[in-house]
Amino acid sequence: MREHSTYLTSVDWSADSKYIRSTDGAQELLYFNIPEFKQDKFGKSNTVDTVWATNTAKFGWHVQGIHHSDEDYTHINAVCGD
């Protein structure tokens, strides 16, 4: 995943295996379309109704509200949801 600017912190697969989303140490959340084998720059909106097989990303809609507004995103080390 050369699109990330630093080390990966999580990788999640969609239940249908069409997307992966990944986060990195710079707090980037990126989406990749597996059938096209490329980054989907509109992945956040294109995957709104996607069911995720794993939920380990500490950024995104599924964890909205867990971070305080004055936080630098290092206070939460891991998440896991279903």
Secondary structure by P-SEA (a helix, b strand, c coil): ccccccccccccccccccccccccccbbbbbbbccccccccccccccccccccccccccccccccccccccccccccccccc
